[in-house]
């Protein structure tokens, strides 16, 4: 864990998400799903009234709980988003940054997509009215991921049908292939089954670093790409991704080829 990087990521996220709330952030309660070592949760706790971080990683949570002991408005718990202990209508905001693609690993008895539906249904249950779910996640249709799965690190697994990718992954990696990422239209369908009309956007340069977030308007996207490209010390892989996005914007193919998505959906 890099504490400084995670703290900076948290600051960028807070700057982005505050625009979605009319109330001051200090009046809002947050659930950080997949908090792991907690650095993101720690930054959220500086800005929100109450933050609860949950994860199923026992080893990581030992360290996180110890660090959170003296932070009054932060609690760390070992729980799965597939079924939590929280009362209905508890949270104003639920964050799942780089988490929704992994929930299928926690229950091999269910298809990965069914685990994702179950997680989102649980989010809806524990969200307050007008509460928000934020999801940062990859796009399976991005050609780069055809060459290397962003999670399993194997070629072709994200683009192959699941009945082929699962045994291939198990044969090579000797473990269960529960990860699951979709394309733009797949996420639309997934979220529309549970929430209404999700707002799917392009995070720049990546959902981990929300310097800018763009709609799929190509003129807006190119302006924001130009702005983010001026940032010093930006990783080479992010610069390559920005250049690829710029090309796809001229071809009007950003919904197909954007590497990542930032998804906001609200409980009505």
C-alpha atoms as an extended CHARMM CRD file, in Angstrom:
* protein
*
       268  EXT
         1         1  UNK       CA              0.0000000000        0.0000000000        0.0000000000  PROA      1               0.0000000000
         2         2  UNK       CA              1.2050000000        3.4930000000       -0.8450000000  PROA      2               0.0000000000
         3         3  UNK       CA             -0.4240000000        5.7370000000        1.7560000000  PROA      3               0.0000000000
         4         4  UNK       CA              0.4400000000        9.0020000000       -0.0270000000  PROA      4               0.0000000000
         5         5  UNK       CA             -0.9720000000        7.8400000000       -3.3620000000  PROA      5               0.0000000000
         6         6  UNK       CA             -4.1770000000        6.5430000000       -1.7810000000  PROA      6               0.0000000000
         7         7  UNK       CA             -4.6270000000        9.7740000000        0.1760000000  PROA      7               0.0000000000
         8         8  UNK       CA             -4.2300000000       11.7950000000       -3.0210000000  PROA      8               0.0000000000
         9         9  UNK       CA             -6.6990000000        9.5300000000       -4.8190000000  PROA      9               0.0000000000
        10        10  UNK       CA             -9.1510000000       10.1130000000       -2.0040000000  PROA      10              0.0000000000
        11        11  UNK       CA             -8.8160000000       13.8850000000       -2.3390000000  PROA      11              0.0000000000
        12        12  UNK       CA             -9.5150000000       13.7030000000       -6.0720000000  PROA      12              0.0000000000
        13        13  UNK       CA            -12.5590000000       11.5350000000       -5.4220000000  PROA      13              0.0000000000
        14        14  UNK       CA            -13.9740000000       13.8860000000       -2.7760000000  PROA      14              0.0000000000
        15        15  UNK       CA            -13.5740000000       16.8310000000       -5.1530000000  PROA      15              0.0000000000
        16        16  UNK       CA            -15.4900000000       14.8800000000       -7.8160000000  PROA      16              0.0000000000
        17        17  UNK       CA            -18.2970000000       13.4030000000       -5.7110000000  PROA      17              0.0000000000
        18        18  UNK       CA            -19.2350000000       16.5300000000       -3.7260000000  PROA      18              0.0000000000
        19        19  UNK       CA            -20.9060000000       17.9540000000       -6.8370000000  PROA      19              0.0000000000
        20        20  UNK       CA            -23.5940000000       15.2560000000       -6.5930000000  PROA      20              0.0000000000
        21        21  UNK       CA            -24.8590000000       16.3040000000       -3.1530000000  PROA      21              0.0000000000
        22        22  UNK       CA            -26.8490000000       19.3220000000       -2.0740000000  PROA      22              0.0000000000
        23        23  UNK       CA            -26.1050000000       18.7010000000        1.6120000000  PROA      23              0.0000000000
        24        24  UNK       CA            -22.6660000000       19.4140000000        3.1010000000  PROA      24              0.0000000000
        25        25  UNK       CA            -20.4630000000       16.3240000000        3.0790000000  PROA      25              0.0000000000
        26        26  UNK       CA            -20.1470000000       16.5740000000        6.8680000000  PROA      26              0.0000000000
        27        27  UNK       CA            -23.8110000000       15.5540000000        7.1180000000  PROA      27              0.0000000000
        28        28  UNK       CA            -23.4170000000       12.3800000000        5.0310000000  PROA      28              0.0000000000
        29        29  UNK       CA            -22.7360000000        8.7350000000        5.8700000000  PROA      29              0.0000000000
        30        30  UNK       CA            -20.5140000000        6.6480000000        3.5630000000  PROA      30              0.0000000000
        31        31  UNK       CA            -19.8770000000        2.9500000000        3.0100000000  PROA      31              0.0000000000
        32        32  UNK       CA            -16.5050000000        2.2180000000        1.3980000000  PROA      32              0.0000000000
        33        33  UNK       CA            -16.7470000000       -1.2870000000       -0.0750000000  PROA      33              0.0000000000
        34        34  UNK       CA            -13.4730000000       -3.1570000000       -0.5150000000  PROA      34              0.0000000000
        35        35  UNK       CA            -11.5940000000       -0.8030000000        1.7920000000  PROA      35              0.0000000000
        36        36  UNK       CA             -8.6610000000       -3.2270000000        2.2390000000  PROA      36              0.0000000000
        37        37  UNK       CA             -5.8460000000       -1.2290000000        3.9240000000  PROA      37              0.0000000000
        38        38  UNK       CA             -8.1440000000        1.7490000000        4.4190000000  PROA      38              0.0000000000
        39        39  UNK       CA             -6.1790000000        4.6950000000        3.0930000000  PROA      39              0.0000000000
        40        40  UNK       CA             -9.1010000000        5.6910000000        0.8600000000  PROA      40              0.0000000000
        41        41  UNK       CA            -11.4640000000        5.3340000000        3.8320000000  PROA      41              0.0000000000
        42        42  UNK       CA             -9.1840000000        7.4830000000        5.9790000000  PROA      42              0.0000000000
        43        43  UNK       CA             -9.3900000000       10.3360000000        3.4700000000  PROA      43              0.0000000000
        44        44  UNK       CA            -13.1740000000       10.0080000000        3.2180000000  PROA      44              0.0000000000
        45        45  UNK       CA            -13.3990000000       10.2020000000        7.0190000000  PROA      45              0.0000000000
        46        46  UNK       CA            -11.7580000000       13.6420000000        6.9170000000  PROA      46              0.0000000000
        47        47  UNK       CA            -14.6000000000       14.9520000000        4.7630000000  PROA      47              0.0000000000
        48        48  UNK       CA            -17.7680000000       13.0270000000        5.6810000000  PROA      48              0.0000000000
        49        49  UNK       CA            -19.7610000000       12.6890000000        8.9010000000  PROA      49              0.0000000000
        50        50  UNK       CA            -19.3140000000        8.9240000000        9.2130000000  PROA      50              0.0000000000
        51        51  UNK       CA            -17.4690000000        6.3360000000        7.1350000000  PROA      51              0.0000000000
        52        52  UNK       CA            -17.6560000000        2.5550000000        7.3870000000  PROA      52              0.0000000000
        53        53  UNK       CA            -15.1350000000        0.4960000000        5.4390000000  PROA      53              0.0000000000
        54        54  UNK       CA            -15.8460000000       -3.1600000000        4.7070000000  PROA      54              0.0000000000
        55        55  UNK       CA            -13.7850000000       -5.9460000000        3.1550000000  PROA      55              0.0000000000
        56        56  UNK       CA            -13.4860000000       -9.7370000000        3.2110000000  PROA      56              0.0000000000
        57        57  UNK       CA             -9.6730000000       -9.6710000000        3.3810000000  PROA      57              0.0000000000
        58        58  UNK       CA             -9.0010000000      -10.6410000000        7.0030000000  PROA      58              0.0000000000
        59        59  UNK       CA             -5.2480000000      -10.0320000000        6.9140000000  PROA      59              0.0000000000
        60        60  UNK       CA             -5.5720000000       -6.5380000000        5.4750000000  PROA      60              0.0000000000
        61        61  UNK       CA             -8.2970000000       -5.6180000000        7.9350000000  PROA      61              0.0000000000
        62        62  UNK       CA             -6.1170000000       -6.4120000000       10.9640000000  PROA      62              0.0000000000
        63        63  UNK       CA             -3.7910000000       -3.5710000000        9.9940000000  PROA      63              0.0000000000
        64        64  UNK       CA             -6.6410000000       -1.2880000000        8.9390000000  PROA      64              0.0000000000
        65        65  UNK       CA             -8.5890000000       -1.7120000000       12.1780000000  PROA      65              0.0000000000
        66        66  UNK       CA             -5.4860000000       -0.9020000000       14.2060000000  PROA      66              0.0000000000
        67        67  UNK       CA             -4.8940000000        2.3220000000       12.2610000000  PROA      67              0.0000000000
        68        68  UNK       CA             -8.5570000000        3.3370000000       12.5120000000  PROA      68              0.0000000000
        69        69  UNK       CA             -8.8080000000        2.9680000000       16.3040000000  PROA      69              0.0000000000
        70        70  UNK       CA             -8.2730000000        6.6620000000       16.9890000000  PROA      70              0.0000000000
        71        71  UNK       CA            -10.5040000000        7.9590000000       14.1810000000  PROA      71              0.0000000000
        72        72  UNK       CA            -13.8980000000        8.4850000000       15.8060000000  PROA      72              0.0000000000
        73        73  UNK       CA            -15.9890000000        8.6790000000       12.6350000000  PROA      73              0.0000000000
        74        74  UNK       CA            -14.3920000000        5.6740000000       10.8950000000  PROA      74              0.0000000000
        75        75  UNK       CA            -15.2960000000        2.0270000000       11.5020000000  PROA      75              0.0000000000
        76        76  UNK       CA            -13.7590000000       -0.9750000000        9.7460000000  PROA      76              0.0000000000
        77        77  UNK       CA            -15.6890000000       -4.2380000000        9.4930000000  PROA      77              0.0000000000
        78        78  UNK       CA            -15.2300000000       -7.6600000000        7.9400000000  PROA      78              0.0000000000
        79        79  UNK       CA            -18.2990000000       -7.9680000000        5.7420000000  PROA      79              0.0000000000
        80        80  UNK       CA            -19.2710000000       -8.8730000000        2.1800000000  PROA      80              0.0000000000
        81        81  UNK       CA            -21.3600000000       -6.5130000000        0.0620000000  PROA      81              0.0000000000
        82        82  UNK       CA            -23.3340000000       -9.5630000000       -1.0920000000  PROA      82              0.0000000000
        83        83  UNK       CA            -25.0480000000       -9.5520000000        2.3140000000  PROA      83              0.0000000000
        84        84  UNK       CA            -24.3340000000       -6.9300000000        4.9530000000  PROA      84              0.0000000000
        85        85  UNK       CA            -25.5260000000       -6.4450000000        8.5210000000  PROA      85              0.0000000000
        86        86  UNK       CA            -26.6270000000       -2.8500000000        7.9240000000  PROA      86              0.0000000000
        87        87  UNK       CA            -30.1970000000       -1.6300000000        8.2290000000  PROA      87              0.0000000000
        88        88  UNK       CA            -32.0890000000       -0.5250000000        5.1520000000  PROA      88              0.0000000000
        89        89  UNK       CA            -31.7420000000        3.1550000000        4.1820000000  PROA      89              0.0000000000
        90        90  UNK       CA            -28.4760000000        3.6340000000        6.0980000000  PROA      90              0.0000000000
        91        91  UNK       CA            -26.0570000000        5.3680000000        3.6970000000  PROA      91              0.0000000000
        92        92  UNK       CA            -25.9260000000        8.4930000000        1.5690000000  PROA      92              0.0000000000
        93        93  UNK       CA            -23.0200000000        7.2100000000       -0.5260000000  PROA      93              0.0000000000
        94        94  UNK       CA            -21.5630000000        3.8000000000       -1.3260000000  PROA      94              0.0000000000
        95        95  UNK       CA            -18.2000000000        3.6180000000       -3.0950000000  PROA      95              0.0000000000
        96        96  UNK       CA            -16.9780000000        0.5900000000       -5.0310000000  PROA      96              0.0000000000
        97        97  UNK       CA            -13.7420000000        1.5780000000       -6.6940000000  PROA      97              0.0000000000
        98        98  UNK       CA            -12.2430000000       -1.4320000000       -8.4450000000  PROA      98              0.0000000000
        99        99  UNK       CA            -14.4860000000       -3.7740000000       -6.4500000000  PROA      99              0.0000000000
       100       100  UNK       CA            -17.5890000000       -4.8010000000       -8.4250000000  PROA      100             0.0000000000
       101       101  UNK       CA            -15.4960000000       -6.8690000000      -10.8530000000  PROA      101             0.0000000000
       102       102  UNK       CA            -14.2150000000       -8.9970000000       -7.9370000000  PROA      102             0.0000000000
       103       103  UNK       CA            -17.4170000000       -9.8650000000       -6.0470000000  PROA      103             0.0000000000
       104       104  UNK       CA            -17.8930000000      -13.0940000000       -8.0310000000  PROA      104             0.0000000000
       105       105  UNK       CA            -14.8020000000      -14.5790000000       -6.3840000000  PROA      105             0.0000000000
       106       106  UNK       CA            -16.4930000000      -14.5640000000       -2.9740000000  PROA      106             0.0000000000
       107       107  UNK       CA            -19.2740000000      -16.9560000000       -4.0210000000  PROA      107             0.0000000000
       108       108  UNK       CA            -18.2440000000      -19.5900000000       -6.6030000000  PROA      108             0.0000000000
       109       109  UNK       CA            -21.7150000000      -21.1730000000       -6.3600000000  PROA      109             0.0000000000
       110       110  UNK       CA            -23.1980000000      -18.2060000000       -8.2220000000  PROA      110             0.0000000000
       111       111  UNK       CA            -22.3360000000      -16.9170000000      -11.6770000000  PROA      111             0.0000000000
       112       112  UNK       CA            -20.1770000000      -13.7970000000      -11.4710000000  PROA      112             0.0000000000
       113       113  UNK       CA            -22.8710000000      -11.6290000000      -13.0700000000  PROA      113             0.0000000000
       114       114  UNK       CA            -25.4040000000      -12.8810000000      -10.5020000000  PROA      114             0.0000000000
       115       115  UNK       CA            -23.0170000000      -11.9260000000       -7.6990000000  PROA      115             0.0000000000
       116       116  UNK       CA            -22.7570000000       -8.4410000000       -9.2000000000  PROA      116             0.0000000000
       117       117  UNK       CA            -26.5430000000       -8.1360000000       -9.3450000000  PROA      117             0.0000000000
       118       118  UNK       CA            -26.7760000000       -9.3180000000       -5.7480000000  PROA      118             0.0000000000
       119       119  UNK       CA            -24.1720000000       -6.7350000000       -4.6540000000  PROA      119             0.0000000000
       120       120  UNK       CA            -26.0300000000       -3.9020000000       -6.3780000000  PROA      120             0.0000000000
       121       121  UNK       CA            -29.3550000000       -5.0210000000       -4.9080000000  PROA      121             0.0000000000
       122       122  UNK       CA            -27.7760000000       -4.9390000000       -1.4510000000  PROA      122             0.0000000000
       123       123  UNK       CA            -26.4410000000       -1.4570000000       -2.1900000000  PROA      123             0.0000000000
       124       124  UNK       CA            -29.9330000000       -0.3330000000       -3.1340000000  PROA      124             0.0000000000
       125       125  UNK       CA            -31.3840000000       -1.7880000000        0.0640000000  PROA      125             0.0000000000
       126       126  UNK       CA            -28.9530000000       -0.0150000000        2.3820000000  PROA      126             0.0000000000
       127       127  UNK       CA            -28.9220000000        3.2880000000        0.4760000000  PROA      127             0.0000000000
       128       128  UNK       CA            -31.0990000000        6.1580000000        1.6230000000  PROA      128             0.0000000000
       129       129  UNK       CA            -33.5220000000        7.7070000000       -0.8380000000  PROA      129             0.0000000000
       130       130  UNK       CA            -31.5440000000        9.8550000000       -3.3200000000  PROA      130             0.0000000000
       131       131  UNK       CA            -28.3870000000        8.0790000000       -2.1310000000  PROA      131             0.0000000000
       132       132  UNK       CA            -25.6070000000        7.4110000000       -4.6270000000  PROA      132             0.0000000000
       133       133  UNK       CA            -23.5560000000        4.3950000000       -5.6310000000  PROA      133             0.0000000000
       134       134  UNK       CA            -20.2100000000        5.1160000000       -7.2810000000  PROA      134             0.0000000000
       135       135  UNK       CA            -18.4550000000        2.3700000000       -9.2490000000  PROA      135             0.0000000000
       136       136  UNK       CA            -15.0380000000        2.6030000000      -10.9280000000  PROA      136             0.0000000000
       137       137  UNK       CA            -14.4680000000       -0.3180000000      -13.2820000000  PROA      137             0.0000000000
       138       138  UNK       CA            -12.7540000000       -1.4840000000      -16.4910000000  PROA      138             0.0000000000
       139       139  UNK       CA            -14.2740000000       -1.9540000000      -19.9590000000  PROA      139             0.0000000000
       140       140  UNK       CA            -13.9260000000       -5.4900000000      -21.3600000000  PROA      140             0.0000000000
       141       141  UNK       CA            -14.1840000000       -4.1700000000      -24.9460000000  PROA      141             0.0000000000
       142       142  UNK       CA            -10.9750000000       -2.1370000000      -24.6530000000  PROA      142             0.0000000000
       143       143  UNK       CA             -8.5310000000       -3.8400000000      -27.0790000000  PROA      143             0.0000000000
       144       144  UNK       CA             -5.6280000000       -3.6010000000      -24.6150000000  PROA      144             0.0000000000
       145       145  UNK       CA             -7.4830000000       -5.9160000000      -22.2300000000  PROA      145             0.0000000000
       146       146  UNK       CA             -7.9100000000       -8.5030000000      -24.9800000000  PROA      146             0.0000000000
       147       147  UNK       CA             -4.1330000000       -8.8550000000      -24.8420000000  PROA      147             0.0000000000
       148       148  UNK       CA             -3.9980000000       -8.9000000000      -21.0650000000  PROA      148             0.0000000000
       149       149  UNK       CA             -6.8750000000       -9.2770000000      -18.6340000000  PROA      149             0.0000000000
       150       150  UNK       CA             -6.5000000000       -6.3430000000      -16.1700000000  PROA      150             0.0000000000
       151       151  UNK       CA             -7.0320000000       -8.7260000000      -13.2430000000  PROA      151             0.0000000000
       152       152  UNK       CA             -6.0310000000      -12.2230000000      -14.2880000000  PROA      152             0.0000000000
       153       153  UNK       CA             -3.1780000000      -10.9720000000      -16.5160000000  PROA      153             0.0000000000
       154       154  UNK       CA             -3.9550000000      -13.5390000000      -19.2360000000  PROA      154             0.0000000000
       155       155  UNK       CA             -4.7080000000      -12.8740000000      -22.9240000000  PROA      155             0.0000000000
       156       156  UNK       CA             -8.2380000000      -13.2690000000      -24.3260000000  PROA      156             0.0000000000
       157       157  UNK       CA            -10.0130000000      -14.2170000000      -21.0760000000  PROA      157             0.0000000000
       158       158  UNK       CA            -12.0850000000      -11.0050000000      -20.9290000000  PROA      158             0.0000000000
       159       159  UNK       CA            -13.3180000000      -11.3330000000      -24.5080000000  PROA      159             0.0000000000
       160       160  UNK       CA            -13.9280000000      -15.0950000000      -24.5940000000  PROA      160             0.0000000000
       161       161  UNK       CA            -17.3160000000      -16.5270000000      -23.5220000000  PROA      161             0.0000000000
       162       162  UNK       CA            -17.3050000000      -17.4470000000      -19.8330000000  PROA      162             0.0000000000
       163       163  UNK       CA            -17.6390000000      -21.1790000000      -20.5480000000  PROA      163             0.0000000000
       164       164  UNK       CA            -14.2460000000      -20.9730000000      -22.2850000000  PROA      164             0.0000000000
       165       165  UNK       CA            -12.4470000000      -18.3830000000      -20.1380000000  PROA      165             0.0000000000
       166       166  UNK       CA            -13.2090000000      -20.1120000000      -16.8060000000  PROA      166             0.0000000000
       167       167  UNK       CA            -11.5630000000      -23.4700000000      -17.6090000000  PROA      167             0.0000000000
       168       168  UNK       CA             -8.6850000000      -21.6980000000      -19.4010000000  PROA      168             0.0000000000
       169       169  UNK       CA             -8.0170000000      -19.5730000000      -16.3270000000  PROA      169             0.0000000000
       170       170  UNK       CA             -8.2560000000      -22.5440000000      -13.9790000000  PROA      170             0.0000000000
       171       171  UNK       CA             -5.8750000000      -24.5800000000      -16.1310000000  PROA      171             0.0000000000
       172       172  UNK       CA             -3.2180000000      -21.8300000000      -16.2100000000  PROA      172             0.0000000000
       173       173  UNK       CA             -3.7050000000      -20.0200000000      -12.8930000000  PROA      173             0.0000000000
       174       174  UNK       CA             -4.9330000000      -23.0140000000      -10.8630000000  PROA      174             0.0000000000
       175       175  UNK       CA             -7.7050000000      -20.9050000000       -9.3230000000  PROA      175             0.0000000000
       176       176  UNK       CA            -11.3420000000      -19.9190000000       -9.8340000000  PROA      176             0.0000000000
       177       177  UNK       CA            -12.0860000000      -17.2420000000      -12.4520000000  PROA      177             0.0000000000
       178       178  UNK       CA            -14.6940000000      -15.1650000000      -10.6550000000  PROA      178             0.0000000000
       179       179  UNK       CA            -13.6900000000      -11.7490000000      -11.9790000000  PROA      179             0.0000000000
       180       180  UNK       CA            -16.1220000000      -10.1660000000      -14.4230000000  PROA      180             0.0000000000
       181       181  UNK       CA            -16.0170000000       -6.9330000000      -16.4030000000  PROA      181             0.0000000000
       182       182  UNK       CA            -18.5180000000       -5.8160000000      -19.0280000000  PROA      182             0.0000000000
       183       183  UNK       CA            -18.7210000000       -3.2670000000      -21.8280000000  PROA      183             0.0000000000
       184       184  UNK       CA            -20.6660000000        0.0080000000      -21.8730000000  PROA      184             0.0000000000
       185       185  UNK       CA            -23.9560000000       -1.6220000000      -22.8760000000  PROA      185             0.0000000000
       186       186  UNK       CA            -23.4310000000       -4.4890000000      -20.4400000000  PROA      186             0.0000000000
       187       187  UNK       CA            -23.1200000000       -2.0470000000      -17.5360000000  PROA      187             0.0000000000
       188       188  UNK       CA            -26.1800000000       -0.1470000000      -18.7580000000  PROA      188             0.0000000000
       189       189  UNK       CA            -28.1970000000       -3.3530000000      -18.6530000000  PROA      189             0.0000000000
       190       190  UNK       CA            -26.7680000000       -4.4740000000      -15.2900000000  PROA      190             0.0000000000
       191       191  UNK       CA            -27.5020000000       -1.1910000000      -13.5290000000  PROA      191             0.0000000000
       192       192  UNK       CA            -30.8780000000       -0.6690000000      -15.2080000000  PROA      192             0.0000000000
       193       193  UNK       CA            -32.0230000000       -4.0020000000      -13.7900000000  PROA      193             0.0000000000
       194       194  UNK       CA            -31.6600000000       -2.5810000000      -10.2850000000  PROA      194             0.0000000000
       195       195  UNK       CA            -31.4040000000        1.2230000000      -10.5210000000  PROA      195             0.0000000000
       196       196  UNK       CA            -32.7030000000        3.5980000000      -13.1720000000  PROA      196             0.0000000000
       197       197  UNK       CA            -30.6000000000        5.2950000000      -15.8390000000  PROA      197             0.0000000000
       198       198  UNK       CA            -26.9910000000        5.0570000000      -14.5640000000  PROA      198             0.0000000000
       199       199  UNK       CA            -24.6630000000        7.8690000000      -15.5710000000  PROA      199             0.0000000000
       200       200  UNK       CA            -21.6740000000        6.1900000000      -17.2360000000  PROA      200             0.0000000000
       201       201  UNK       CA            -18.7070000000        8.5100000000      -17.7700000000  PROA      201             0.0000000000
       202       202  UNK       CA            -15.0660000000        8.4310000000      -18.8110000000  PROA      202             0.0000000000
       203       203  UNK       CA            -12.5700000000        8.9380000000      -15.9440000000  PROA      203             0.0000000000
       204       204  UNK       CA             -9.3610000000       10.7070000000      -16.9260000000  PROA      204             0.0000000000
       205       205  UNK       CA             -6.8010000000        9.2670000000      -16.8760000000  PROA      205             0.0000000000
       206       206  UNK       CA             -8.2560000000        6.3600000000      -14.8550000000  PROA      206             0.0000000000
       207       207  UNK       CA            -10.9510000000        5.7110000000      -12.2540000000  PROA      207             0.0000000000
       208       208  UNK       CA             -8.1930000000        5.5460000000       -9.6280000000  PROA      208             0.0000000000
       209       209  UNK       CA             -7.1810000000        9.1390000000      -10.3920000000  PROA      209             0.0000000000
       210       210  UNK       CA            -10.1970000000       11.3370000000      -11.1060000000  PROA      210             0.0000000000
       211       211  UNK       CA             -8.4030000000       14.4430000000      -12.3300000000  PROA      211             0.0000000000
       212       212  UNK       CA            -11.2930000000       14.8870000000      -14.7560000000  PROA      212             0.0000000000
       213       213  UNK       CA            -14.4470000000       12.9900000000      -15.6680000000  PROA      213             0.0000000000
       214       214  UNK       CA            -16.0020000000       13.3970000000      -19.1120000000  PROA      214             0.0000000000
       215       215  UNK       CA            -19.2750000000       12.5780000000      -20.7770000000  PROA      215             0.0000000000
       216       216  UNK       CA            -19.1780000000       10.8630000000      -24.1750000000  PROA      216             0.0000000000
       217       217  UNK       CA            -19.3890000000       14.2090000000      -25.9590000000  PROA      217             0.0000000000
       218       218  UNK       CA            -16.2430000000       14.0330000000      -28.0920000000  PROA      218             0.0000000000
       219       219  UNK       CA            -15.4830000000       17.7570000000      -27.9960000000  PROA      219             0.0000000000
       220       220  UNK       CA            -15.7230000000       17.8260000000      -24.2060000000  PROA      220             0.0000000000
       221       221  UNK       CA            -13.6090000000       14.6830000000      -23.9900000000  PROA      221             0.0000000000
       222       222  UNK       CA            -10.7940000000       16.0670000000      -26.1490000000  PROA      222             0.0000000000
       223       223  UNK       CA            -10.6820000000       19.3040000000      -24.1290000000  PROA      223             0.0000000000
       224       224  UNK       CA            -10.3480000000       17.3690000000      -20.8850000000  PROA      224             0.0000000000
       225       225  UNK       CA             -7.7750000000       14.9860000000      -22.3650000000  PROA      225             0.0000000000
       226       226  UNK       CA             -5.6870000000       18.0150000000      -23.3290000000  PROA      226             0.0000000000
       227       227  UNK       CA             -5.9730000000       19.3880000000      -19.7820000000  PROA      227             0.0000000000
       228       228  UNK       CA             -5.0340000000       16.0930000000      -18.0800000000  PROA      228             0.0000000000
       229       229  UNK       CA             -2.1560000000       15.4920000000      -20.5170000000  PROA      229             0.0000000000
       230       230  UNK       CA             -0.4400000000       18.6120000000      -19.1220000000  PROA      230             0.0000000000
       231       231  UNK       CA             -0.1440000000       17.0550000000      -15.6550000000  PROA      231             0.0000000000
       232       232  UNK       CA              3.4780000000       16.3950000000      -14.7330000000  PROA      232             0.0000000000
       233       233  UNK       CA              4.6320000000       12.9190000000      -13.6730000000  PROA      233             0.0000000000
       234       234  UNK       CA              1.6370000000       11.2140000000      -15.2800000000  PROA      234             0.0000000000
       235       235  UNK       CA              2.3690000000        7.5140000000      -15.8180000000  PROA      235             0.0000000000
       236       236  UNK       CA              3.2680000000        6.4810000000      -19.3670000000  PROA      236             0.0000000000
       237       237  UNK       CA              0.4500000000        3.9380000000      -19.4570000000  PROA      237             0.0000000000
       238       238  UNK       CA             -2.0400000000        6.7090000000      -18.6360000000  PROA      238             0.0000000000
       239       239  UNK       CA             -0.6120000000        8.9160000000      -21.4000000000  PROA      239             0.0000000000
       240       240  UNK       CA             -0.9750000000        6.0430000000      -23.8700000000  PROA      240             0.0000000000
       241       241  UNK       CA             -4.5550000000        5.5470000000      -22.7200000000  PROA      241             0.0000000000
       242       242  UNK       CA             -5.2990000000        9.2610000000      -23.1860000000  PROA      242             0.0000000000
       243       243  UNK       CA             -3.8480000000        9.1790000000      -26.7030000000  PROA      243             0.0000000000
       244       244  UNK       CA             -5.9470000000        6.1210000000      -27.5180000000  PROA      244             0.0000000000
       245       245  UNK       CA             -9.0610000000        7.8440000000      -26.1950000000  PROA      245             0.0000000000
       246       246  UNK       CA             -8.3260000000       10.9070000000      -28.3090000000  PROA      246             0.0000000000
       247       247  UNK       CA             -8.0910000000        8.7720000000      -31.4560000000  PROA      247             0.0000000000
       248       248  UNK       CA            -11.2880000000        6.8820000000      -30.5740000000  PROA      248             0.0000000000
       249       249  UNK       CA            -13.0860000000       10.2240000000      -30.0500000000  PROA      249             0.0000000000
       250       250  UNK       CA            -12.3780000000       11.2160000000      -33.6700000000  PROA      250             0.0000000000
       251       251  UNK       CA            -13.6570000000        7.8100000000      -34.7610000000  PROA      251             0.0000000000
       252       252  UNK       CA            -16.6840000000        8.1990000000      -32.4480000000  PROA      252             0.0000000000
       253       253  UNK       CA            -15.8940000000        4.8880000000      -30.7650000000  PROA      253             0.0000000000
       254       254  UNK       CA            -15.3020000000        5.9390000000      -27.1560000000  PROA      254             0.0000000000
       255       255  UNK       CA            -18.1600000000        3.8100000000      -25.7930000000  PROA      255             0.0000000000
       256       256  UNK       CA            -16.4360000000        0.8010000000      -27.3150000000  PROA      256             0.0000000000
       257       257  UNK       CA            -12.8110000000        1.5590000000      -26.4840000000  PROA      257             0.0000000000
       258       258  UNK       CA            -12.6730000000        3.6350000000      -23.2810000000  PROA      258             0.0000000000
       259       259  UNK       CA            -10.4250000000        1.5900000000      -20.9150000000  PROA      259             0.0000000000
       260       260  UNK       CA            -12.4100000000        2.4960000000      -17.7890000000  PROA      260             0.0000000000
       261       261  UNK       CA            -15.7400000000        3.8320000000      -16.6780000000  PROA      261             0.0000000000
       262       262  UNK       CA            -16.9050000000        5.9260000000      -13.7380000000  PROA      262             0.0000000000
       263       263  UNK       CA            -20.5210000000        5.0170000000      -12.9910000000  PROA      263             0.0000000000
       264       264  UNK       CA            -22.9150000000        7.0200000000      -10.8270000000  PROA      264             0.0000000000
       265       265  UNK       CA            -26.3930000000        5.7720000000      -10.0370000000  PROA      265             0.0000000000
       266       266  UNK       CA            -28.9580000000        7.1410000000       -7.6200000000  PROA      266             0.0000000000
       267       267  UNK       CA            -31.7070000000        5.4640000000       -5.6050000000  PROA      267             0.0000000000
       268       268  UNK       CA            -35.0540000000        7.0110000000       -6.4560000000  PROA      268             0.0000000000
